[in-house]
Amino acid sequence: MAEKSFSEVVDVIIKKDPRYRKGVYFFVRSALDFTLKNMKKRGDTGPTSHVSGQQLLSGIREFAIDQFGPLTPTVFDYWNIRQSGDFGNVVFNLIDVGVLGKNEQDSIQDFENGLDFKEAFVDPYLPSDFQKKAE
C-alpha cells in the first residue's frame, strides 16, 4: 500500500476531529518548518531539533504575521482557531497520526494560554495613539 500524502492524512484527521479546517494543518506544518529554520539560524536547536509548544507558538505568531499580517485573526477565525490551545489540538492530532513526534515532556497543556491573540495579532496593527489611549 502506498503512503498517504499529507493532504490525505489531514482528510483522515478531519473525519475524526472536524473542529478545524484543512488549511490550519498545512499552516502548522509550514510554521513548524519556519520555526526550525529560525531556531537553527540562532543556534537554538539541540541534537534532535525538538521544538517545544511555546517555541512553536512563538514561531506560529511570527509566521502568521509574515503570511497574513493584519488579516491573521480573520484567517484563524475561518479555520476555527480561537485561542492558542486550538493549535495544541491541531499539533496533537498530527502527533496522533504519526506526522509529528513528541517527547515525554510535551503536553497539550503547553499550548494553553500561550498566546493572547489580541495582543499578538491585533494590537501590533493599531495606530500608536490608539494604543496609548487603551493603556
LONUTI-138932 format. One line per field, with one value per residue (C-alpha): x, y, z. Coordinates in steps of 0.5 Angstrom, whole numbers, padded with zeros to 4 digits. Layout:
u: (X,...)
v: (Y,...)
w: (Z,...)
END
This chain:
u: (0000,0003,0004,-0001,0000,0000,-0007,-0010,-0007,-0011,-0017,-0017,-0016,-0021,-0026,-0024,-0024,-0028,-0027,-0021,-0021,-0016,-0012,-0009,-0006,-0002,0000,0002,0007,0010,0010,0014,0019,0019,0021,0026,0030,0030,0032,0038,0040,0040,0043,0038,0037,0040,0042,0034,0032,0026,0021,0017,0010,0012,0017,0012,0007,0012,0014,0007,0006,0012,0010,0002,0004,0009,0004,-0003,-0001,-0007,-0011,-0009,-0015,-0020,-0016,-0015,-0023,-0024,-0020,-0024,-0018,-0020,-0014,-0007,-0010,-0013,-0006,-0005,-0010,-0008,-0001,-0003,-0008,-0002,0002,-0003,-0003,0005,0006,0010,0013,0014,0018,0015,0016,0011,0004,-0002,-0003,0004,-0001,-0006,-0006,0001,-0001,-0006,-0009,-0011,-0004,0000,-0005,-0009,-0005,0001,-0003,-0007,-0005,0000,-0004,-0010,-0005,-0003,-0011,-0012,-0007)
v: (0000,0007,0012,0017,0024,0030,0032,0025,0025,0031,0029,0023,0027,0032,0026,0024,0031,0036,0042,0045,0047,0043,0050,0050,0044,0046,0052,0049,0045,0051,0055,0049,0049,0056,0056,0050,0055,0061,0057,0054,0061,0063,0057,0055,0048,0042,0035,0033,0040,0039,0045,0046,0048,0055,0055,0053,0058,0064,0061,0061,0068,0070,0066,0068,0076,0075,0071,0074,0081,0084,0079,0074,0074,0073,0067,0064,0065,0062,0056,0056,0058,0062,0061,0058,0052,0050,0050,0045,0041,0041,0039,0033,0031,0031,0027,0022,0020,0020,0026,0030,0027,0029,0027,0025,0033,0035,0036,0039,0044,0047,0051,0053,0061,0061,0067,0073,0073,0081,0082,0078,0079,0086,0091,0091,0094,0099,0106,0108,0114,0109,0104,0110,0111,0104,0103)
w: (0000,-0002,0004,0004,0002,0008,0005,0005,0012,0014,0011,0016,0022,0020,0019,0026,0029,0025,0029,0025,0017,0013,0012,0019,0019,0013,0016,0023,0018,0015,0022,0025,0019,0019,0027,0026,0021,0025,0031,0027,0025,0032,0034,0039,0037,0040,0037,0036,0033,0038,0038,0045,0045,0047,0042,0036,0039,0038,0031,0029,0031,0027,0021,0022,0022,0016,0012,0014,0017,0020,0017,0022,0026,0020,0018,0024,0025,0019,0021,0028,0031,0037,0042,0043,0046,0039,0036,0041,0039,0032,0034,0038,0032,0028,0033,0034,0027,0027,0023,0028,0034,0042,0048,0055,0057,0051,0053,0050,0056,0053,0049,0054,0055,0051,0046,0048,0040,0041,0044,0039,0032,0033,0038,0033,0028,0032,0031,0036,0039,0040,0044,0048,0050,0051,0057)
END
